[in-house]
Amino acid sequence: MGVASRAMGLVEDFEAAVKRVNGLPRAPSNDVLLRLYGLYKQATAGDVSGSRPGLTDFKGRAKYDSWSSRKGMSRDEAMQAYIDAAGAL
């Protein structure tokens, strides 16, 4: 299997994992959701951008911190980590 084929397979597996997570009958815990959010953002948008939300924006701040903790992780690594995390649900 060539590099392009592996990359396409990873993207397809990632998209399938996102659909599985979005279709879960019960939402996972907040910690799991934040981990998945950070991995998703890293896989789709790359390193975190923008300013960290203020102290009163608890949800925005937690999401930003989760995404920021993945800084430097490659797109492929983030996709695979998301797939692995989704598979554990």
Short mmCIF file of the C-alpha atoms (twelve columns), coordinates in Angstrom:
data_MODEL
# 
_entry.id   MODEL 
# 
loop_
_atom_site.group_PDB 
_atom_site.id 
_atom_site.type_symbol 
_atom_site.label_atom_id 
_atom_site.label_alt_id 
_atom_site.label_comp_id 
_atom_site.label_asym_id 
_atom_site.label_seq_id 
_atom_site.Cartn_x 
_atom_site.Cartn_y 
_atom_site.Cartn_z 
_atom_site.pdbx_PDB_model_num 
ATOM 1  C CA . MET A 1  0.000   0.000  0.000  1 
ATOM 2  C CA . GLY A 2  1.407   3.369  -0.998 1 
ATOM 3  C CA . VAL A 3  1.723   6.433  1.177  1 
ATOM 4  C CA . ALA A 4  -1.235  8.112  -0.546 1 
ATOM 5  C CA . SER A 5  -3.414  5.031  0.001  1 
ATOM 6  C CA . ARG A 6  -2.510  4.901  3.693  1 
ATOM 7  C CA . ALA A 7  -3.247  8.616  4.055  1 
ATOM 8  C CA . MET A 8  -6.636  8.227  2.365  1 
ATOM 9  C CA . GLY A 9  -7.432  5.265  4.593  1 
ATOM 10 C CA . LEU A 10 -6.556  7.305  7.662  1 
ATOM 11 C CA . VAL A 11 -8.795  10.175 6.577  1 
ATOM 12 C CA . GLU A 12 -11.674 7.787  5.894  1 
ATOM 13 C CA . ASP A 13 -11.166 6.054  9.261  1 
ATOM 14 C CA . PHE A 14 -11.053 9.456  10.977 1 
ATOM 15 C CA . GLU A 15 -14.268 10.607 9.313  1 
ATOM 16 C CA . ALA A 16 -15.968 7.325  10.263 1 
ATOM 17 C CA . ALA A 17 -14.803 7.743  13.877 1 
ATOM 18 C CA . VAL A 18 -16.209 11.286 13.976 1 
ATOM 19 C CA . LYS A 19 -19.566 9.980  12.721 1 
ATOM 20 C CA . ARG A 20 -19.537 7.206  15.350 1 
ATOM 21 C CA . VAL A 21 -18.829 9.682  18.151 1 
ATOM 22 C CA . ASN A 22 -21.527 12.089 16.928 1 
ATOM 23 C CA . GLY A 23 -24.014 9.217  16.796 1 
ATOM 24 C CA . LEU A 24 -23.398 7.811  20.269 1 
ATOM 25 C CA . PRO A 25 -26.637 7.234  22.192 1 
ATOM 26 C CA . ARG A 26 -25.097 8.778  25.345 1 
ATOM 27 C CA . ALA A 27 -22.577 11.564 25.453 1 
ATOM 28 C CA . PRO A 28 -19.203 10.592 26.913 1 
ATOM 29 C CA . SER A 29 -17.873 12.333 30.024 1 
ATOM 30 C CA . ASN A 30 -16.694 15.931 29.758 1 
ATOM 31 C CA . ASP A 31 -13.056 14.797 30.052 1 
ATOM 32 C CA . VAL A 32 -13.459 12.441 27.103 1 
ATOM 33 C CA . LEU A 33 -15.315 15.073 25.089 1 
ATOM 34 C CA . LEU A 34 -12.560 17.612 25.724 1 
ATOM 35 C CA . ARG A 35 -9.881  15.112 24.687 1 
ATOM 36 C CA . LEU A 36 -11.774 14.310 21.489 1 
ATOM 37 C CA . TYR A 37 -12.304 18.021 20.810 1 
ATOM 38 C CA . GLY A 38 -8.600  18.801 21.143 1 
ATOM 39 C CA . LEU A 39 -7.643  15.915 18.868 1 
ATOM 40 C CA . TYR A 40 -10.310 16.841 16.325 1 
ATOM 41 C CA . LYS A 41 -9.201  20.470 16.178 1 
ATOM 42 C CA . GLN A 42 -5.536  19.474 15.876 1 
ATOM 43 C CA . ALA A 43 -6.388  17.036 13.075 1 
ATOM 44 C CA . THR A 44 -8.555  19.487 11.157 1 
ATOM 45 C CA . ALA A 45 -7.062  22.923 11.902 1 
ATOM 46 C CA . GLY A 46 -3.506  22.313 13.101 1 
ATOM 47 C CA . ASP A 47 -1.908  24.113 16.028 1 
ATOM 48 C CA . VAL A 48 -4.115  26.267 18.221 1 
ATOM 49 C CA . SER A 49 -4.699  29.856 17.155 1 
ATOM 50 C CA . GLY A 50 -6.270  32.890 18.718 1 
ATOM 51 C CA . SER A 51 -6.269  34.073 22.288 1 
ATOM 52 C CA . ARG A 52 -7.109  31.960 25.300 1 
ATOM 53 C CA . PRO A 53 -10.638 32.809 26.508 1 
ATOM 54 C CA . GLY A 54 -11.015 34.746 29.738 1 
ATOM 55 C CA . LEU A 55 -11.539 33.309 33.206 1 
ATOM 56 C CA . THR A 56 -15.319 33.593 33.034 1 
ATOM 57 C CA . ASP A 57 -15.575 31.512 29.839 1 
ATOM 58 C CA . PHE A 58 -15.036 28.130 31.484 1 
ATOM 59 C CA . LYS A 59 -16.152 26.025 28.527 1 
ATOM 60 C CA . GLY A 60 -14.205 28.027 25.939 1 
ATOM 61 C CA . ARG A 61 -11.116 28.013 28.118 1 
ATOM 62 C CA . ALA A 62 -11.281 24.223 28.641 1 
ATOM 63 C CA . LYS A 63 -11.689 23.639 24.907 1 
ATOM 64 C CA . TYR A 64 -8.811  25.992 24.099 1 
ATOM 65 C CA . ASP A 65 -6.568  24.283 26.660 1 
ATOM 66 C CA . SER A 66 -7.404  20.838 25.285 1 
ATOM 67 C CA . TRP A 67 -6.555  21.925 21.750 1 
ATOM 68 C CA . SER A 68 -3.434  23.785 22.912 1 
ATOM 69 C CA . SER A 69 -2.138  20.675 24.682 1 
ATOM 70 C CA . ARG A 70 -1.848  18.999 21.249 1 
ATOM 71 C CA . LYS A 71 0.416   21.719 19.843 1 
ATOM 72 C CA . GLY A 72 3.082   20.250 17.587 1 
ATOM 73 C CA . MET A 73 1.205   16.981 17.034 1 
ATOM 74 C CA . SER A 74 0.986   16.133 13.334 1 
ATOM 75 C CA . ARG A 75 -2.329  15.896 11.539 1 
ATOM 76 C CA . ASP A 76 -1.899  12.146 11.062 1 
ATOM 77 C CA . GLU A 77 -0.969  11.582 14.719 1 
ATOM 78 C CA . ALA A 78 -4.018  13.548 15.847 1 
ATOM 79 C CA . MET A 79 -6.302  11.617 13.507 1 
ATOM 80 C CA . GLN A 80 -4.960  8.271  14.718 1 
ATOM 81 C CA . ALA A 81 -5.267  9.317  18.370 1 
ATOM 82 C CA . TYR A 82 -8.876  10.392 17.728 1 
ATOM 83 C CA . ILE A 83 -9.629  7.066  16.022 1 
ATOM 84 C CA . ASP A 84 -8.099  5.179  18.966 1 
ATOM 85 C CA . ALA A 85 -10.013 7.244  21.538 1 
ATOM 86 C CA . ALA A 86 -13.285 6.843  19.655 1 
ATOM 87 C CA . GLY A 87 -12.711 3.100  19.401 1 
ATOM 88 C CA . ALA A 88 -12.434 2.882  23.178 1 
ATOM 89 C CA . LEU A 89 -15.944 4.317  23.647 1 
# 
